[in-house]
């Protein structure tokens, strides 16, 4: 027994109608627009976490540099940048105030710091021992660890 389908029956079974495709595409567009904002927020949150870890690592690196280099390092956090300055080894009497300081800037994309000055002593101690960031319309404080415990020095 063989069944034969007419060409009209074959045409009706093949594929989706244009209306069905448009409805599916509209539903997908709505779902993507709803999840796109959440994904963007999540990506920004992860970038902020990476930059927070980077700040901690930079302070640790600067503590090592101050300890093994034998000189203090001054750091200023303000807006979206970290400003590093270290007095040169030449005496202050030989050079003017602007010539004896080397300055380096590090820019951040996601973090906005509360303006504050920090000193990393030749013993690797960071003072003050925390920094503040504007975080979702409030100020959040993060601790900084010195190279060694303060009681050891």
DSSP file (Angstrom, degrees, kcal/mol; ACC not computed):
  #  RESIDUE AA STRUCTURE BP1 BP2  ACC     N-H-->O    O-->H-N    N-H-->O    O-->H-N    TCO  KAPPA ALPHA  PHI   PSI    X-CA   Y-CA   Z-CA
    1    1 A X              0   0    0      0, 0.0     2,-0.4     0, 0.0     0, 0.0   0.000 360.0 360.0 360.0 125.8    0.0    0.0    0.0
    2    2 A X        -     0   0    0      2,-0.0     2,-0.5     0, 0.0     0, 0.0  -0.925 360.0-150.2-119.0 142.0    1.5    3.3   -1.0
    3    3 A X        -     0   0    0     -2,-0.4     2,-0.4     2,-0.0     0, 0.0  -0.907   9.8-165.4-109.6 137.3    0.3    6.8    0.0
    4    4 A X        -     0   0    0     -2,-0.5     2,-0.4     0, 0.0    -2,-0.0  -0.971   7.9-148.3-122.1 138.2    0.7    9.7   -2.2
    5    5 A X        -     0   0    0     -2,-0.4     2,-0.1     2,-0.0    -2,-0.0  -0.834  19.2-120.8-105.1 142.4    0.4   13.3   -1.1
    6    6 A X    >>  -     0   0    0     -2,-0.4     4,-1.8     1,-0.1     3,-0.6  -0.431  28.2-110.7 -73.6 155.6   -0.9   15.9   -3.4
    7    7 A X  H 3> S+     0   0    0      1,-0.2     4,-1.8     2,-0.2    -1,-0.1   0.807 119.5  57.3 -57.3 -30.2    1.4   18.9   -4.0
    8    8 A X  H 3> S+     0   0    0      2,-0.2     4,-1.6     1,-0.2    -1,-0.2   0.889 105.5  49.4 -68.4 -39.1   -1.0   21.1   -2.0
    9    9 A X  H <> S+     0   0    0     -3,-0.6     4,-1.1     2,-0.2    -2,-0.2   0.871 110.3  51.4 -67.0 -38.2   -0.6   18.8    1.1
   10   10 A X  H  X S+     0   0    0     -4,-1.8     4,-0.8     1,-0.2     3,-0.3   0.894 108.0  52.7 -64.2 -40.1    3.2   18.9    0.8
   11   11 A X  H  < S+     0   0    0     -4,-1.8     3,-0.5     1,-0.2    -1,-0.2   0.870 107.0  51.4 -65.1 -38.0    3.1   22.7    0.6
   12   12 A X  H  < S+     0   0    0     -4,-1.6    -1,-0.2     1,-0.2    -2,-0.2   0.776 109.2  50.8 -71.6 -26.6    1.1   23.0    3.8
   13   13 A X  H  < S+     0   0    0     -4,-1.1     2,-0.8    -3,-0.3    -1,-0.2   0.629  88.2  95.6 -86.3 -14.0    3.5   20.8    5.8
   14   14 A X  S  < S-     0   0    0     -4,-0.8    -1,-0.0    -3,-0.5    -4,-0.0  -0.709  88.2 -44.6 -90.1 109.4    6.7   22.6    4.9
   15   15 A X  S    S-     0   0    0     -2,-0.8     2,-0.2     2,-0.0     0, 0.0  -0.010  75.6 -53.5  80.3-173.7    7.9   25.2    7.4
   16   16 A X        -     0   0    0      1,-0.1     2,-0.1     2,-0.0    -3,-0.0  -0.663  50.2-109.5-104.6 158.9    6.4   28.0    9.5
   17   17 A X     >  -     0   0    0     -2,-0.2     4,-1.9     1,-0.1     5,-0.2  -0.446  31.0-110.2 -81.8 163.6    4.4   30.9    8.4
   18   18 A X  H  > S+     0   0    0      1,-0.2     4,-2.2     2,-0.2     5,-0.2   0.863 118.1  55.4 -62.0 -38.2    5.8   34.4    8.4
   19   19 A X  H  > S+     0   0    0      2,-0.2     4,-2.3     1,-0.2    -1,-0.2   0.920 106.6  50.0 -62.6 -45.1    3.5   35.4   11.3
   20   20 A X  H  > S+     0   0    0      1,-0.2     4,-2.1     2,-0.2    -2,-0.2   0.913 111.5  48.5 -61.8 -43.3    4.8   32.5   13.5
   21   21 A X  H  X S+     0   0    0     -4,-1.9     4,-2.4     1,-0.2    -1,-0.2   0.897 110.7  50.6 -63.5 -40.9    8.4   33.5   12.8
   22   22 A X  H  X S+     0   0    0     -4,-2.2     4,-2.3     2,-0.2    -2,-0.2   0.891 109.6  50.5 -65.9 -39.5    7.7   37.2   13.6
   23   23 A X  H  X S+     0   0    0     -4,-2.3     4,-2.3     2,-0.2    -2,-0.2   0.925 111.8  47.5 -64.1 -44.9    6.0   36.3   16.9
   24   24 A X  H  X S+     0   0    0     -4,-2.1     4,-2.4     1,-0.2    -2,-0.2   0.907 112.3  49.8 -62.9 -42.3    9.0   34.1   17.9
   25   25 A X  H  X S+     0   0    0     -4,-2.4     4,-2.3     2,-0.2    -1,-0.2   0.894 110.2  50.6 -65.1 -39.5   11.4   36.8   16.9
   26   26 A X  H  X S+     0   0    0     -4,-2.3     4,-2.1     2,-0.2    -2,-0.2   0.908 110.7  49.0 -65.2 -41.7    9.5   39.4   18.9
   27   27 A X  H  X S+     0   0    0     -4,-2.3     4,-2.3     1,-0.2    -2,-0.2   0.922 111.9  48.9 -62.9 -44.0    9.5   37.2   22.0
   28   28 A X  H  X S+     0   0    0     -4,-2.4     4,-2.4     1,-0.2    -2,-0.2   0.885 109.5  52.6 -63.4 -38.9   13.2   36.6   21.7
   29   29 A X  H  X S+     0   0    0     -4,-2.3     4,-2.2     2,-0.2    -1,-0.2   0.908 109.9  48.1 -64.3 -41.8   13.9   40.3   21.3
   30   30 A X  H  X S+     0   0    0     -4,-2.1     4,-1.9     2,-0.2    -2,-0.2   0.931 112.7  48.2 -64.4 -45.2   11.9   41.1   24.5
   31   31 A X  H  X S+     0   0    0     -4,-2.3     4,-2.1     1,-0.2    -2,-0.2   0.896 112.4  48.7 -63.0 -40.8   13.8   38.4   26.4
   32   32 A X  H  X S+     0   0    0     -4,-2.4     4,-2.0     1,-0.2    -1,-0.2   0.871 109.7  51.7 -68.6 -36.3   17.2   39.6   25.2
   33   33 A X  H  X S+     0   0    0     -4,-2.2     4,-0.9    -5,-0.2    -1,-0.2   0.874 111.5  48.0 -68.6 -34.4   16.4   43.2   26.1
   34   34 A X  H  X S+     0   0    0     -4,-1.9     4,-0.7     1,-0.2    -2,-0.2   0.898 118.2  39.3 -70.7 -40.2   15.4   42.1   29.6
   35   35 A X  H  X S+     0   0    0     -4,-2.1     4,-2.3     1,-0.2    -2,-0.2   0.718 103.0  71.4 -83.6 -20.4   18.5   40.0   30.2
   36   36 A X  H  X S+     0   0    0     -4,-2.0     4,-2.3     1,-0.2    -1,-0.2   0.896  97.4  49.3 -63.0 -41.3   20.9   42.4   28.4
   37   37 A X  H  X S+     0   0    0     -4,-0.9     4,-2.2     2,-0.2    -1,-0.2   0.894 111.7  48.8 -64.7 -41.0   20.7   45.0   31.2
   38   38 A X  H  X S+     0   0    0     -4,-0.7     4,-2.4     2,-0.2    -2,-0.2   0.895 111.4  49.8 -65.5 -39.3   21.4   42.3   33.8
   39   39 A X  H  X S+     0   0    0     -4,-2.3     4,-2.4     2,-0.2    -2,-0.2   0.917 110.5  49.6 -66.4 -41.9   24.3   41.0   31.9
   40   40 A X  H  X S+     0   0    0     -4,-2.3     4,-2.3     2,-0.2    -2,-0.2   0.910 111.8  48.9 -62.1 -42.3   25.8   44.5   31.5
   41   41 A X  H  X S+     0   0    0     -4,-2.2     4,-2.2     1,-0.2    -1,-0.2   0.903 111.2  50.0 -63.3 -41.9   25.4   45.1   35.2
   42   42 A X  H  X S+     0   0    0     -4,-2.4     4,-2.2     2,-0.2    -2,-0.2   0.891 109.7  50.4 -65.1 -40.3   27.0   41.8   36.0
   43   43 A X  H  X S+     0   0    0     -4,-2.4     4,-2.3     2,-0.2    -2,-0.2   0.917 111.1  48.6 -65.2 -43.0   30.0   42.5   33.7
   44   44 A X  H  X S+     0   0    0     -4,-2.3     4,-2.3     2,-0.2    -2,-0.2   0.889 110.2  52.2 -62.8 -39.1   30.5   46.0   35.3
   45   45 A X  H  X S+     0   0    0     -4,-2.2     4,-2.1     2,-0.2    -2,-0.2   0.907 110.6  47.4 -63.4 -42.4   30.3   44.3   38.8
   46   46 A X  H  X S+     0   0    0     -4,-2.2     4,-2.2     2,-0.2    -2,-0.2   0.894 110.9  51.1 -66.9 -39.5   33.0   41.8   37.8
   47   47 A X  H  X S+     0   0    0     -4,-2.3     4,-2.2     1,-0.2    -2,-0.2   0.890 109.6  51.1 -63.8 -38.5   35.2   44.6   36.3
   48   48 A X  H  X S+     0   0    0     -4,-2.3     4,-2.2     2,-0.2    -2,-0.2   0.902 109.3  50.4 -64.8 -41.2   34.8   46.5   39.6
   49   49 A X  H  X S+     0   0    0     -4,-2.1     4,-2.1     2,-0.2    -2,-0.2   0.894 109.7  50.8 -63.9 -39.9   35.9   43.4   41.6
   50   50 A X  H  X S+     0   0    0     -4,-2.2     4,-2.1     1,-0.2    -2,-0.2   0.913 110.6  48.8 -63.5 -42.6   38.9   42.9   39.4
   51   51 A X  H  X S+     0   0    0     -4,-2.2     4,-2.2     2,-0.2    -2,-0.2   0.866 108.1  54.1 -67.8 -35.4   39.9   46.6   39.9
   52   52 A X  H  X S+     0   0    0     -4,-2.2     4,-2.0     2,-0.2    -1,-0.2   0.920 110.5  46.7 -62.0 -42.8   39.5   46.3   43.7
   53   53 A X  H  X S+     0   0    0     -4,-2.1     4,-2.4     1,-0.2    -2,-0.2   0.875 109.7  54.7 -65.1 -36.8   41.9   43.3   43.6
   54   54 A X  H  X S+     0   0    0     -4,-2.1     4,-2.5     2,-0.2    -2,-0.2   0.888 106.0  51.6 -64.0 -39.5   44.2   45.3   41.4
   55   55 A X  H  X S+     0   0    0     -4,-2.2     4,-2.4     2,-0.2     5,-0.2   0.931 110.6  48.5 -62.8 -45.1   44.3   48.1   44.0
   56   56 A X  H  X S+     0   0    0     -4,-2.0     4,-2.0     1,-0.2    -2,-0.2   0.916 112.7  48.1 -61.0 -42.6   45.2   45.7   46.8
   57   57 A X  H  X S+     0   0    0     -4,-2.4     4,-2.7     2,-0.2    -1,-0.2   0.879 110.1  52.3 -66.2 -37.7   47.9   44.1   44.7
   58   58 A X  H  X S+     0   0    0     -4,-2.5     4,-2.7     2,-0.2    -2,-0.2   0.920 109.6  48.4 -64.8 -43.0   49.3   47.5   43.8
   59   59 A X  H  X S+     0   0    0     -4,-2.4     4,-1.9     2,-0.2    -1,-0.2   0.889 112.6  49.1 -64.1 -37.7   49.5   48.5   47.4
   60   60 A X  H  X S+     0   0    0     -4,-2.0     4,-2.1     2,-0.2    -2,-0.2   0.927 112.0  48.1 -65.4 -44.4   51.2   45.2   48.2
   61   61 A X  H  X S+     0   0    0     -4,-2.7     4,-2.4     1,-0.2    -2,-0.2   0.904 111.8  49.8 -62.0 -42.0   53.7   45.7   45.4
   62   62 A X  H  X S+     0   0    0     -4,-2.7     4,-2.6     2,-0.2    -1,-0.2   0.842 106.9  55.7 -67.4 -32.7   54.4   49.3   46.5
   63   63 A X  H  X S+     0   0    0     -4,-1.9     4,-2.5     2,-0.2    -2,-0.2   0.929 110.0  45.4 -63.6 -44.5   54.9   48.0   50.1
   64   64 A X  H  X S+     0   0    0     -4,-2.1     4,-3.0     2,-0.2     5,-0.4   0.917 113.0  51.0 -61.8 -43.4   57.6   45.6   48.8
   65   65 A X  H  X S+     0   0    0     -4,-2.4     4,-1.8     1,-0.2     6,-0.3   0.901 112.9  44.9 -63.0 -41.8   59.1   48.4   46.7
   66   66 A X  H  X>S+     0   0    0     -4,-2.6     4,-1.2     2,-0.2     5,-0.9   0.903 115.6  47.8 -68.3 -41.0   59.3   50.8   49.7
   67   67 A X  H  <5S+     0   0    0     -4,-2.5    -2,-0.2    -5,-0.2     3,-0.2   0.953 120.8  34.2 -67.0 -50.4   60.7   48.1   52.0
   68   68 A X  H  <5S+     0   0    0     -4,-3.0    -1,-0.2     1,-0.2    -2,-0.2   0.736 119.1  52.2 -80.3 -21.8   63.4   46.8   49.7
   69   69 A X  H  <5S-     0   0    0     -4,-1.8    -1,-0.2    -5,-0.4    -2,-0.2   0.643 102.5-132.6 -85.9 -15.2   64.1   50.2   48.1
   70   70 A X  T  <5 +     0   0    0     -4,-1.2     2,-0.3    52,-0.2    52,-0.2   0.681  68.7  96.6  75.9  18.7   64.6   51.8   51.5
   71   71 A X  S   <S-     0   0    0     -5,-0.9    -1,-0.2    -6,-0.3    -2,-0.2  -0.986  73.3-106.5-142.3 152.5   62.3   54.8   50.9
   72   72 A X        -     0   0    0     -2,-0.3     2,-0.4    -3,-0.1    15,-0.4  -0.360  26.8-150.5 -73.1 153.0   58.8   56.0   51.5
   73   73 A X  E     -A  120   0A   0     47,-2.3    47,-3.0    13,-0.1     2,-0.4  -0.992   4.6-147.0-125.8 133.6   56.3   56.1   48.7
   74   74 A X  E     -AB 119  85A   0     11,-3.0    11,-2.9    -2,-0.4     2,-0.4  -0.847  15.9-172.1-101.1 135.8   53.4   58.6   48.6
   75   75 A X  E     -AB 118  84A   0     43,-2.7    43,-3.6    -2,-0.4     2,-0.4  -0.980   7.6-167.0-128.3 138.7   50.1   57.5   47.0
   76   76 A X  E     -AB 117  83A   0      7,-2.5     7,-3.2    -2,-0.4     2,-0.5  -0.991   4.0-162.6-126.8 124.6   47.0   59.7   46.3
   77   77 A X  E     +AB 116  82A   0     39,-2.4    39,-2.0    -2,-0.4     2,-0.3  -0.922  26.0 152.2-103.2 126.0   43.7   58.1   45.3
   78   78 A X  E >   - B   0  81A   0      3,-2.3     3,-2.1    -2,-0.5     2,-0.2  -0.960  58.0 -33.2-157.9 136.1   41.3   60.5   43.7
   79   79 A X  E 3  S-A  113   0A   0     34,-1.0    34,-3.8    -2,-0.3    -2,-0.0  -0.344 124.2 -23.7  53.1-117.3   38.4   60.2   41.2
   80   80 A X  T 3  S+     0   0    0     32,-0.2    28,-2.9    -2,-0.2     2,-0.3  -0.025 121.3  76.6-113.7  30.2   39.4   57.4   38.9
   81   81 A X  E <   -BC  78 107A   0     -3,-2.1    -3,-2.3    26,-0.2     2,-0.5  -0.970  60.5-143.0-142.9 158.1   43.1   57.4   39.3
   82   82 A X  E     -BC  77 106A   0     24,-2.7    24,-2.4    -2,-0.3     2,-0.5  -0.980  19.3-157.6-116.2 125.7   46.0   56.5   41.6
   83   83 A X  E     -BC  76 105A   0     -7,-3.2    -7,-2.5    -2,-0.5     2,-0.4  -0.927   6.7-165.1-109.3 122.4   48.9   58.9   41.7
   84   84 A X  E     +BC  75 104A   0     20,-3.3    20,-2.5    -2,-0.5     2,-0.4  -0.897  10.1 175.2-107.6 132.7   52.3   57.5   42.9
   85   85 A X  E     -BC  74 103A   0    -11,-2.9   -11,-3.0    -2,-0.4     2,-0.4  -0.997   7.1-178.8-139.2 135.5   55.1   59.8   43.9
   86   86 A X  E     - C   0 102A   0     16,-1.6    16,-1.7    -2,-0.4   -13,-0.1  -0.990  29.4-122.8-133.1 123.0   58.5   58.9   45.3
   87   87 A X  E     - C   0 101A   0     -2,-0.4    14,-0.2   -15,-0.4    13,-0.1  -0.369  34.3-116.7 -60.8 141.5   61.1   61.4   46.3
   88   88 A X        -     0   0    0     12,-3.1    -1,-0.1     1,-0.1    12,-0.1  -0.225  23.9-106.9 -73.7 171.8   64.4   60.9   44.5
   89   89 A X  S    S+     0   0    0      2,-0.1    -1,-0.1   -18,-0.0     3,-0.1   0.660  90.1 100.9 -76.4 -16.0   67.6   60.0   46.3
   90   90 A X  S    S-     0   0    0      1,-0.1    -2,-0.1     2,-0.1     5,-0.0  -0.380  85.0-100.9 -68.4 148.9   69.1   63.4   45.8
   91   91 A X    >>  -     0   0    0      1,-0.1     4,-1.0    -2,-0.1     3,-0.7  -0.320  22.9-120.9 -70.9 155.1   68.8   65.7   48.8
   92   92 A X  T 34 S+     0   0    0      1,-0.2    -1,-0.1     2,-0.2     8,-0.1   0.746 109.3  63.2 -68.8 -23.4   66.1   68.4   48.8
   93   93 A X  T 34 S+     0   0    0      1,-0.2    -1,-0.2     3,-0.0    -3,-0.0   0.830 102.2  49.6 -70.9 -30.6   68.7   71.2   49.1
   94   94 A X  T <4 S+     0   0    0     -3,-0.7     2,-0.3     2,-0.1    -1,-0.2   0.816 115.1  40.5 -78.0 -30.4   70.2   70.3   45.7
   95   95 A X  S  < S-     0   0    0     -4,-1.0     2,-0.0     1,-0.1     5,-0.0  -0.810  83.4-110.1-120.8 157.1   66.9   70.3   43.8
   96   96 A X     >  -     0   0    0     -2,-0.3     4,-1.1     1,-0.1     3,-0.5  -0.290  43.3 -97.6 -75.3 171.4   63.8   72.3   43.7
   97   97 A X  T  4 S+     0   0    0      1,-0.2     3,-0.2     2,-0.2    -1,-0.1   0.844 122.3  47.3 -61.0 -36.2   60.5   70.8   45.1
   98   98 A X  T >4 S+     0   0    0      1,-0.2     3,-0.5     2,-0.1    -1,-0.2   0.735 108.2  54.6 -81.6 -21.6   59.3   69.8   41.6
   99   99 A X  T 34 S+     0   0    0     -3,-0.5    -1,-0.2     1,-0.2    -2,-0.2   0.699  99.8  59.0 -85.4 -18.8   62.5   68.2   40.4
  100  100 A X  T 3< S+     0   0    0     -4,-1.1   -12,-3.1    -3,-0.2     2,-0.4   0.291  93.2  75.6 -96.8  13.1   62.9   65.7   43.3
  101  101 A X  E <   -C   87   0A   0     -3,-0.5     2,-0.5   -14,-0.2   -14,-0.2  -0.984  60.6-157.5-127.0 128.8   59.7   63.9   42.8
  102  102 A X  E     -C   86   0A   0    -16,-1.7   -16,-1.6    -2,-0.4     2,-0.4  -0.902  17.6-159.9-101.8 133.3   58.8   61.3   40.2
  103  103 A X  E     -C   85   0A   0     -2,-0.5     2,-0.4   -18,-0.2   -18,-0.2  -0.916  12.1-178.0-119.9 137.7   55.1   60.9   39.5
  104  104 A X  E     -C   84   0A   0    -20,-2.5   -20,-3.3    -2,-0.4     2,-0.4  -0.990  11.9-151.4-132.4 141.6   53.2   58.0   37.9
  105  105 A X  E     -C   83   0A   0     -2,-0.4     2,-0.4   -22,-0.2   -22,-0.2  -0.921   5.9-167.3-116.4 139.3   49.4   57.8   37.3
  106  106 A X  E     -C   82   0A   0    -24,-2.4   -24,-2.7    -2,-0.4     2,-0.3  -0.994  15.2-149.7-124.1 124.1   47.3   54.6   37.1
  107  107 A X  E     -C   81   0A   0     -2,-0.4     2,-0.4   -26,-0.2   -26,-0.2  -0.685   6.3-159.9 -96.7 146.0   43.8   55.0   35.7
  108  108 A X        -     0   0    0    -28,-2.9    -2,-0.0    -2,-0.3     0, 0.0  -0.945   8.9-158.4-122.4 145.7   40.8   52.9   36.6
  109  109 A X  S    S+     0   0    0     -2,-0.4    -1,-0.1   -62,-0.1   -61,-0.1   0.860  88.1  23.2 -90.1 -40.4   37.6   52.4   34.6
  110  110 A X  S    S+     0   0    0    -63,-0.2     2,-0.2   -30,-0.0   -62,-0.1   0.780 103.2  81.8-101.7 -32.1   35.0   51.4   37.1
  111  111 A X        -     0   0    0    -31,-0.1     2,-0.5   -63,-0.1    -3,-0.2  -0.562  50.4-168.3 -85.0 140.2   36.3   52.6   40.5
  112  112 A X        -     0   0    0     22,-0.5    22,-3.0    -2,-0.2   -32,-0.2  -0.972  19.7-150.9-124.3 113.5   35.8   56.2   41.8
  113  113 A X  E     -AD  79 133A   0    -34,-3.8   -34,-1.0    -2,-0.5     2,-0.5  -0.496  16.8-119.2 -88.1 150.8   37.9   56.8   44.9
  114  114 A X  E     -     0   0A   0     18,-2.2    18,-0.3    -2,-0.2   -37,-0.2  -0.765  50.6-100.2 -77.8 130.6   37.2   59.2   47.8
  115  115 A X  E     +     0   0A   0     -2,-0.5     2,-0.3   -39,-0.1   -37,-0.2  -0.329  64.3 143.1 -62.0 125.9   40.2   61.6   47.7
  116  116 A X  E     -A   77   0A   0    -39,-2.0   -39,-2.4    -2,-0.1     2,-0.3  -0.967  42.6-127.8-162.3 148.1   42.8   60.7   50.2
  117  117 A X  E     -A   76   0A   0     -2,-0.3     2,-0.3   -41,-0.2   -41,-0.2  -0.792  23.7-167.3-100.5 143.1   46.6   60.6   50.6
  118  118 A X  E     -A   75   0A   0    -43,-3.6   -43,-2.7    -2,-0.3     2,-0.4  -0.939   8.6-154.2-128.5 150.0   48.5   57.5   51.7
  119  119 A X  E     -AE  74 127A   0      8,-2.7     8,-2.3    -2,-0.3     2,-0.7  -0.994   0.7-161.8-125.2 129.4   52.1   57.0   52.8
  120  120 A X  E     -AE  73 126A   0    -47,-3.0   -47,-2.3    -2,-0.4     6,-0.2  -0.945  23.7-145.6-108.7 112.0   53.9   53.7   52.5
  121  121 A X    >   -     0   0    0      4,-2.4     3,-2.0    -2,-0.7   -50,-0.1  -0.139  27.5-102.1 -74.8 169.9   56.9   53.8   54.9
  122  122 A X  T 3  S+     0   0    0      1,-0.3   -52,-0.2   -52,-0.2    -1,-0.1   0.629 123.6  61.1 -66.2 -12.9   60.3   52.2   54.3
  123  123 A X  T 3  S-     0   0    0      2,-0.1    -1,-0.3   -53,-0.1    25,-0.3   0.374 121.5-107.5 -92.7   3.1   59.1   49.5   56.7
  124  124 A X  S <  S+     0   0    0     -3,-2.0    23,-2.2     1,-0.3     2,-0.5   0.637  70.7 145.3  83.1  15.1   56.2   48.6   54.3
  125  125 A X        -     0   0    0     21,-0.2    -4,-2.4    22,-0.1     2,-0.5  -0.754  39.4-147.0 -92.3 129.0   53.5   50.0   56.6
  126  126 A X  E     -E  120   0A   0     -2,-0.5     2,-0.4    -6,-0.2    -6,-0.2  -0.816  16.3-137.7 -96.3 128.9   50.6   51.7   54.8
  127  127 A X  E    S+E  119   0A   0     -8,-2.3    -8,-2.7    -2,-0.5     2,-0.2  -0.994  86.1  26.9-133.9 127.7   49.0   54.6   56.5
  128  128 A X  S    S-     0   0    0     -2,-0.4    -9,-0.1   -10,-0.2    -1,-0.1   0.672  85.9-144.1 -66.9 167.0   46.0   55.0   56.6
  129  129 A X  S    S+     0   0    0     -2,-0.2    15,-3.2   -11,-0.0     2,-0.3   0.084  71.4  45.4 -98.7  24.5   45.2   51.3   56.4
  130  130 A X  E     - F   0 143A   0     13,-0.3     2,-0.3    15,-0.0    13,-0.2  -0.983  62.0-150.0-155.6 157.9   42.0   51.5   54.3
  131  131 A X  E     - F   0 142A   0     11,-2.6    11,-3.1    -2,-0.3     2,-0.4  -0.915  14.1-134.8-129.0 159.1   40.6   53.2   51.2
  132  132 A X  E     - F   0 141A   0    -18,-0.3   -18,-2.2    -2,-0.3     2,-0.4  -0.901  15.2-170.8-120.9 143.6   37.1   54.3   50.3
  133  133 A X  E     -DF 113 140A   0      7,-2.7     7,-3.1    -2,-0.4     2,-0.6  -0.976  31.4-115.4-131.0 141.4   35.2   54.0   47.0
  134  134 A X  E     - F   0 139A   0    -22,-3.0     2,-0.5    -2,-0.4   -22,-0.5  -0.699  42.9-179.3 -73.8 120.4   31.9   55.4   45.8
  135  135 A X  E >   - F   0 138A   0      3,-4.0     3,-0.6    -2,-0.6   -24,-0.0  -0.939  60.4 -28.9-134.0 107.7   29.8   52.3   45.4
  136  136 A X  T 3  S-     0   0    0     -2,-0.5    -1,-0.1     1,-0.2     3,-0.1   0.925 125.9 -44.5  50.1  55.4   26.2   52.5   44.2
  137  137 A X  T 3  S+     0   0    0      1,-0.2     2,-0.3    -3,-0.0    -1,-0.2   0.713 127.9  80.7  64.0  26.4   25.6   56.0   45.6
  138  138 A X  E <  S-F  135   0A   0     -3,-0.6    -3,-4.0    -5,-0.1     2,-0.5  -0.944  83.1-104.9-145.8 169.4   27.3   55.2   49.0
  139  139 A X  E     -F  134   0A   0     -2,-0.3     2,-0.4    -5,-0.2    -5,-0.2  -0.863  32.3-167.7-102.3 127.0   30.8   55.1   50.3
  140  140 A X  E     -F  133   0A   0     -7,-3.1    -7,-2.7    -2,-0.5     2,-0.4  -0.935  10.1-143.5-116.7 137.5   32.3   51.7   50.9
  141  141 A X  E     -F  132   0A   0     -2,-0.4     2,-0.4    -9,-0.2    -9,-0.2  -0.820  11.8-167.9-106.2 138.3   35.5   51.1   52.8
  142  142 A X  E     -F  131   0A   0    -11,-3.1   -11,-2.6    -2,-0.4     2,-0.1  -0.980  20.9-123.0-124.9 135.0   38.1   48.5   52.0
  143  143 A X  E     -F  130   0A   0     -2,-0.4     2,-0.4   -13,-0.2   -13,-0.3  -0.387  15.2-149.3 -77.3 153.9   41.0   47.5   54.2
  144  144 A X        -     0   0    0    -15,-3.2     2,-0.4   -18,-0.1   -18,-0.1  -0.983  10.6-143.3-119.6 133.8   44.7   47.6   53.2
  145  145 A X        -     0   0    0     -2,-0.4     4,-0.1   -89,-0.1     2,-0.1  -0.825  13.8-131.0-100.2 134.0   47.2   45.1   54.7
  146  146 A X        -     0   0    0     -2,-0.4   -21,-0.2     2,-0.1   -22,-0.1  -0.337  28.1-107.3 -73.7 163.1   50.7   46.2   55.5
  147  147 A X  S    S+     0   0    0    -23,-2.2     2,-0.3    -2,-0.1   -22,-0.1   0.923 103.7  14.2 -58.0 -48.0   53.6   44.1   54.3
  148  148 A X  S    S-     0   0    0    -25,-0.3    -2,-0.1   -24,-0.2     2,-0.1  -0.821 100.6 -84.9-120.1 162.5   54.3   42.9   57.8
  149  149 A X    >>  -     0   0    0     -2,-0.3     3,-1.5     1,-0.1     4,-0.7  -0.454  38.2-123.7 -64.8 142.6   52.2   43.0   60.9
  150  150 A X  T 34 S+     0   0    0      1,-0.3     3,-0.5     2,-0.2    -1,-0.1   0.771 109.8  61.0 -61.7 -26.1   52.7   46.4   62.7
  151  151 A X  T 34 S+     0   0    0      1,-0.2    -1,-0.3     2,-0.2    -2,-0.0   0.721  96.9  59.7 -74.6 -19.2   53.7   44.6   65.9
  152  152 A X  T <4        0   0    0     -3,-1.5    -1,-0.2     1,-0.2    -2,-0.2   0.740 360.0 360.0 -78.5 -22.8   56.7   43.0   64.1
  153  153 A X     <        0   0    0     -4,-0.7    -1,-0.2    -3,-0.5    -2,-0.2   0.404 360.0 360.0-104.0 360.0   58.3   46.3   63.3
